[in-house]
Amino acid sequence: MSPRRGAGRGPPGRRLAGRISALDTACPPAGADAAPLAGRRMPDIALTATGTEALRLYELLPHGRFVLLDLAGDPEIRQSVAAAWGKRVTALSVTEHESRTDLDGVREILVRPDGHVAWATRGTDVRTRRPERVRALTSWAGRPAGD
């Protein structure tokens, strides 16, 4: 892990706190085509998902599972992910979330149990996103059940 790009900016107290807590560290992205968010610490955004009350992302992390956030409204995501990776991944169809410029255009985000982004996509075509999602989930959370 290395310090996040831009870690030298901002108030000295924030930089020091980030280094001491390791919250400003980022893992190198897995490949050249990785999303800019990959490897960075996911911010603790407020969100509302289908079937839930308002919550914060970090409330989902203590369970030791990956969290897949669907920000684009793919109606099949919860069922397909639950069937294949049910005990390893929590999938949420997000209906509202805290606005952040680094999340503009992001359609799906896979957050590791340690709070870092494993994978993210801005792809707008759901037919393209689904195979990308399966590859990311298989890479990070293991083979789907039944394979």
Salt bridges, closest charged atoms under 4 A:
ASP44 OD2 - ARG56 NE 3.24
ASP74 OD1 - ARG130 NH2 2.79
ASP74 OD2 - ARG133 NH2 2.85
GLU76 OE2 - ARG130 NH2 3.60
GLU98 OE1 - ARG56 NH2 3.47
ASP102 OD2 - ARG40 NH2 3.13
ASP102 OD1 - ARG100 NE 3.05
GLU108 OE2 - ARG129 NE 2.94
GLU108 OE1 - ARG133 NE 2.77
ASP114 OD2 - ARG112 NH2 2.42
ASP114 OD1 - HIS116 ND1 3.44
ASP125 OD1 - ARG127 NE 3.26
